[in-house]
Amino acid sequence: MDLSPASPVPLLLDCDPGHDDMFAILLAAAHPAVDLLAVTTVAGNGPLEAVTLNARKICTLAGLDGTVVAAGADRALRGDRRTAPDIHGETGLDGAPLPEPAVPLADEDAVTLMARLLAESDRPVTIAATGPLTNVATLLERHPEVKERIERIVFMGGSAGRGNTTPLAEFNVHTDPEAADRVLRSGLPLLMCGLDVTHQALATPEIFDRLHAIGGLLPATLGGLLRFFAGAYEKVYDMPAPPVHDPVAIAAIIEPAVVRLVDAPVAVELAGEHTRGATVVDLHGVTGAEPNVQVALDLDADRFWDLMLDAIRTLTDRGALGGA
């Protein structure tokens, strides 16, 4: 059964490409259930300059020449800078050569662009955030008037269990806990795709075979990038198949039944010596707090990969660089 919206969801994608952000961009750009208004970038998987260049190169490779790309925050709200070269390499997207970018960088900064597009949209806009939440938190602080123009915020981050950066903290939230705290306290509708669900989106050998079978430069390049990502995950986390986190958030927008959701109170630990950046997810209601987040816990992995690979096939057929 097709559960896609009757009309495309206007979407702002805030990201830090990043191998898994790359797949989120492709899925958002290719699927007819989404109207991708812009891609904005935030420092996270790599420095801001690197992830912004990566976003432009990804769009160029995939033939997304009309995509608006704007750069945002180069550090966390309190000034910290953290990147992940052990997972994404020195460029933030190591593993295969990418074309020089033909997609320009917008004159506006990310927050200014997001505020303008929200104000101009004829219907409320969904924000998908697949990096640290710095840009989104800044948007809410500087432009409180646009809150009513936000349909909901769907973010990849956090965990109801253990972390991947510290024992209890996931990378995106740990990189800017104050930003995550601001978003979680915003009162806006929120959907969290944390490690619980994204660790079910595994790029197994079968997925590599299906990607290769599409043919063309785009799938071949994605395969090379994903092999680097897989090697990093095996080395750092002893996981033979890497979790492709970020497009899970996009899939949850496109086809809600791809994830199982529960409503729960979620907070961020800001001060703990061992727990800073951890998301405290009250699955059993023991705090008595009102739920503020829909938390994704389970993934229909087969359907997720069908959506993802169909998107890559669509972009290849449309005329991505070197398409089949």
C-alpha positions as CSV (number, residue, x, y, z in Angstrom):
1,M,0.0,0.0,0.0
2,D,1.3,3.4,-1.0
3,L,1.4,5.7,2.1
4,S,3.1,8.6,0.4
5,P,1.5,12.0,0.8
6,A,-1.1,13.1,-1.9
7,S,1.1,16.1,-2.7
8,P,4.9,16.5,-2.2
9,V,6.1,17.5,1.2
10,P,8.0,20.8,1.1
11,L,11.4,19.9,2.7
12,L,14.4,21.7,4.0
13,L,17.3,19.2,4.4
14,D,20.0,20.4,6.9
15,C,23.0,18.1,6.8
16,D,26.7,17.5,7.2
17,P,27.8,15.3,4.2
18,G,29.1,12.7,5.2
19,H,28.5,9.4,3.5
20,D,25.1,8.8,4.9
21,D,24.0,12.4,4.4
22,M,24.8,11.8,0.7
23,F,22.2,9.1,0.5
24,A,19.7,11.4,2.3
25,I,20.2,14.1,-0.3
26,L,19.7,11.6,-3.1
27,L,16.5,10.1,-1.6
28,A,15.0,13.5,-0.9
29,A,15.8,14.8,-4.4
30,A,14.6,11.7,-6.3
31,H,11.3,10.8,-4.6
32,P,8.1,12.4,-5.9
33,A,6.7,12.6,-2.3
34,V,9.2,15.3,-1.5
35,D,9.7,18.8,-2.8
36,L,13.3,19.5,-1.8
37,L,13.5,23.3,-1.3
38,A,17.1,23.5,-0.3
39,V,20.1,21.7,1.2
40,T,21.8,23.5,4.1
41,T,25.0,22.5,5.7
42,V,26.4,22.4,9.2
43,A,29.8,21.4,10.5
44,G,29.7,17.9,11.9
45,N,31.1,14.9,10.0
46,G,33.7,17.4,8.6
47,P,34.5,21.1,8.8
48,L,31.9,23.4,7.3
49,E,33.9,24.1,4.2
50,A,34.4,20.4,3.5
51,V,30.8,19.3,4.0
52,T,29.4,22.2,2.0
53,L,31.8,21.3,-0.9
54,N,30.6,17.7,-0.5
55,A,27.0,18.7,-0.8
56,R,27.7,20.6,-4.0
57,K,29.7,17.8,-5.5
58,I,27.0,15.2,-4.6
59,C,24.3,17.3,-6.3
60,T,26.6,17.7,-9.4
61,L,27.3,14.0,-9.6
62,A,23.5,13.2,-9.3
63,G,22.5,15.8,-11.9
64,L,20.7,18.0,-9.3
65,D,21.8,21.2,-11.0
66,G,18.9,23.3,-9.7
67,T,19.5,22.4,-6.0
68,V,19.9,25.4,-3.7
69,V,22.9,24.8,-1.3
70,A,23.6,27.2,1.6
71,A,26.3,27.0,4.3
72,G,25.5,27.4,8.0
73,A,27.2,27.0,11.3
74,D,30.9,26.1,11.5
75,R,30.8,25.2,15.2
76,A,28.4,24.3,18.0
77,L,26.4,26.8,19.9
78,R,28.9,27.1,22.7
79,G,31.8,27.2,20.3
80,D,33.0,23.6,20.2
81,R,34.2,21.9,17.0
82,R,34.0,18.2,16.5
83,T,34.4,16.2,13.3
84,A,34.6,12.5,12.4
85,P,37.6,11.8,10.2
86,D,37.9,8.3,11.6
87,I,34.5,7.5,9.9
88,H,34.2,9.8,7.0
89,G,37.9,10.5,6.1
90,E,39.7,13.8,5.9
91,T,37.4,15.2,3.2
92,G,34.3,14.1,5.0
93,L,33.5,12.0,2.0
94,D,36.5,9.8,1.2
95,G,36.4,6.7,-1.0
96,A,35.9,7.7,-4.6
97,P,36.6,10.8,-6.8
98,L,33.8,13.3,-7.1
99,P,33.3,15.9,-9.8
100,E,34.1,19.5,-9.4
101,P,30.9,21.2,-8.3
102,A,28.7,22.8,-10.9
103,V,26.1,23.6,-8.3
104,P,26.8,27.1,-6.8
105,L,26.7,28.1,-3.2
106,A,23.9,30.4,-2.3
107,D,24.7,34.0,-1.3
108,E,22.5,33.7,1.9
109,D,23.7,31.8,4.9
110,A,21.7,28.7,5.9
111,V,19.6,30.2,8.6
112,T,18.6,33.3,6.6
113,L,17.7,31.0,3.6
114,M,15.7,28.7,5.8
115,A,13.7,31.6,7.3
116,R,13.0,33.1,3.9
117,L,11.8,29.8,2.4
118,L,9.6,29.1,5.4
119,A,8.0,32.5,5.1
120,E,7.5,32.2,1.4
121,S,6.1,28.6,1.3
122,D,2.3,28.4,0.7
123,R,2.1,25.5,3.2
124,P,4.1,24.5,6.3
125,V,7.5,23.0,5.6
126,T,9.1,19.9,7.1
127,I,12.7,20.2,8.3
128,A,14.9,17.1,8.0
129,A,18.1,17.5,10.1
130,T,20.7,14.8,9.6
131,G,23.6,16.5,11.2
132,P,24.1,18.4,14.5
133,L,21.1,20.6,15.2
134,T,23.0,23.9,15.4
135,N,21.4,25.5,12.3
136,V,17.9,24.5,13.4
137,A,18.3,25.7,16.9
138,T,19.7,29.0,15.6
139,L,16.7,29.4,13.3
140,L,14.3,28.9,16.1
141,E,16.1,31.5,18.3
142,R,16.6,34.2,15.6
143,H,13.3,33.8,13.7
144,P,10.7,32.7,16.2
145,E,8.0,34.0,13.8
146,V,8.7,31.1,11.4
147,K,7.8,28.4,14.0
148,E,4.2,28.3,12.8
149,R,5.5,27.7,9.3
150,I,7.3,24.5,10.4
151,E,5.2,21.3,9.9
152,R,7.6,19.2,12.0
153,I,11.3,18.5,12.5
154,V,12.5,15.0,11.6
155,F,16.0,14.5,12.8
156,M,18.6,11.7,12.8
157,G,20.2,11.7,16.2
158,G,20.2,10.4,19.7
159,S,19.4,6.9,20.9
160,A,17.1,5.2,23.4
161,G,19.9,2.9,24.3
162,R,23.7,3.2,23.9
163,G,25.7,5.8,21.9
164,N,28.3,5.7,19.2
165,T,30.5,8.6,20.3
166,T,30.5,8.0,24.0
167,P,28.9,5.0,25.7
168,L,25.6,6.8,25.9
169,A,25.7,9.7,23.4
170,E,25.2,9.6,19.6
171,F,27.4,11.8,17.4
172,N,25.0,14.4,16.1
173,V,23.5,15.2,19.6
174,H,26.9,14.9,21.3
175,T,28.4,17.4,18.9
176,D,25.9,20.1,20.0
177,P,23.9,19.1,23.0
178,E,22.7,22.7,23.6
179,A,21.2,22.9,20.1
180,A,19.5,19.5,20.5
181,D,18.1,20.7,23.9
182,R,16.7,23.8,22.3
183,V,15.0,21.8,19.6
184,L,13.6,19.3,22.0
185,R,12.1,22.1,24.1
186,S,10.7,24.0,21.1
187,G,7.1,22.5,21.4
188,L,7.2,21.7,17.7
189,P,6.2,18.2,16.4
190,L,9.4,16.1,16.4
191,L,10.3,12.7,15.0
192,M,13.6,11.2,16.2
193,C,15.4,8.6,14.1
194,G,18.2,7.5,16.4
195,L,20.6,4.7,16.5
196,D,17.9,2.2,17.6
197,V,16.4,2.4,14.1
198,T,19.3,3.5,11.9
199,H,21.4,0.5,13.0
200,Q,18.8,-1.6,11.2
201,A,19.6,0.2,7.8
202,L,22.7,-2.0,7.1
203,A,24.5,-1.9,3.8
204,T,25.0,-5.7,3.5
205,P,26.8,-7.4,0.6
206,E,23.4,-7.9,-1.0
207,I,22.9,-4.1,-1.0
208,F,26.3,-3.6,-2.6
209,D,25.3,-6.1,-5.3
210,R,22.0,-4.4,-6.0
211,L,23.7,-1.0,-6.2
212,H,26.3,-2.3,-8.6
213,A,23.6,-3.9,-10.8
214,I,22.0,-0.5,-11.5
215,G,25.0,0.5,-13.7
216,G,26.4,3.9,-14.5
217,L,28.8,6.3,-12.8
218,L,26.5,7.4,-10.0
219,P,26.0,3.9,-8.6
220,A,29.7,3.0,-9.1
221,T,30.8,6.1,-7.3
222,L,28.3,5.5,-4.5
223,G,29.7,2.0,-4.2
224,G,33.2,3.2,-3.8
225,L,32.2,5.8,-1.2
226,L,30.1,3.2,0.7
227,R,33.0,0.7,0.7
228,F,35.2,3.3,2.5
229,F,32.4,3.9,5.0
230,A,32.1,0.2,5.5
231,G,35.8,-0.2,6.1
232,A,35.7,2.6,8.7
233,Y,32.8,1.0,10.5
234,E,34.4,-2.3,10.6
235,K,37.6,-0.8,12.0
236,V,36.1,1.5,14.5
237,Y,33.0,-0.4,15.6
238,D,33.7,-4.0,14.5
239,M,30.5,-3.8,12.3
240,P,31.0,-5.7,9.0
241,A,27.9,-4.0,7.4
242,P,27.7,-0.2,8.0
243,P,24.5,1.5,9.1
244,V,23.4,4.1,6.6
245,H,21.8,6.4,9.2
246,D,20.6,9.6,7.6
247,P,18.3,8.5,4.8
248,V,16.2,6.7,7.4
249,A,14.9,10.1,8.4
250,I,13.9,10.9,4.8
251,A,12.3,7.5,4.3
252,A,10.2,8.1,7.4
253,I,8.8,11.3,5.8
254,I,8.2,9.6,2.4
255,E,6.6,6.5,3.7
256,P,5.6,6.6,7.4
257,A,5.0,2.9,7.7
258,V,8.7,2.2,7.1
259,V,9.4,2.9,10.8
260,R,7.6,2.0,14.0
261,L,7.1,5.0,16.2
262,V,6.3,5.4,19.9
263,D,5.5,8.7,21.7
264,A,7.9,9.5,24.5
265,P,9.4,12.2,26.6
266,V,13.0,12.9,25.4
267,A,15.6,15.2,27.0
268,V,19.3,15.8,26.5
269,E,21.8,15.5,29.3
270,L,23.9,18.7,29.3
271,A,26.1,18.4,32.4
272,G,26.9,14.7,33.2
273,E,30.6,13.9,33.4
274,H,30.0,10.6,31.6
275,T,26.6,11.3,29.9
276,R,26.8,14.7,28.3
277,G,25.0,14.6,25.0
278,A,23.0,11.5,25.9
279,T,19.3,11.5,24.9
280,V,17.2,10.4,27.8
281,V,14.2,8.6,26.3
282,D,11.5,7.7,28.7
283,L,9.9,4.7,26.9
284,H,8.0,3.5,30.0
285,G,6.7,6.9,31.3
286,V,8.5,6.6,34.6
287,T,9.1,10.4,34.8
288,G,5.5,11.3,34.3
289,A,6.5,13.9,31.7
290,E,4.4,14.5,28.6
291,P,5.7,13.0,25.4
292,N,7.4,15.5,23.2
293,V,8.9,13.3,20.5
294,Q,7.9,10.5,18.2
295,V,10.7,8.0,18.5
296,A,11.5,5.5,15.7
297,L,12.4,2.1,17.1
298,D,12.0,-0.4,14.3
299,L,12.7,-0.2,10.5
300,D,11.3,-2.2,7.6
301,A,14.8,-2.6,6.2
302,D,13.7,-4.3,3.0
303,R,11.3,-1.4,2.1
304,F,13.9,1.2,3.2
305,W,16.4,-0.2,0.7
306,D,13.9,-0.5,-2.0
307,L,13.2,3.2,-1.6
308,M,16.9,4.1,-1.5
309,L,17.9,2.0,-4.5
310,D,14.9,3.1,-6.5
311,A,16.0,6.7,-5.9
312,I,19.5,6.0,-7.2
313,R,18.1,4.3,-10.2
314,T,15.8,7.2,-10.9
315,L,18.6,9.7,-10.7
316,T,20.8,7.5,-13.0
317,D,18.0,7.3,-15.5
318,R,17.4,11.1,-15.4
319,G,20.9,11.8,-16.5
320,A,23.2,11.8,-13.5
321,L,26.8,12.3,-14.7
322,G,27.8,9.1,-16.6
323,G,24.3,7.7,-16.2
324,A,23.5,4.4,-17.8
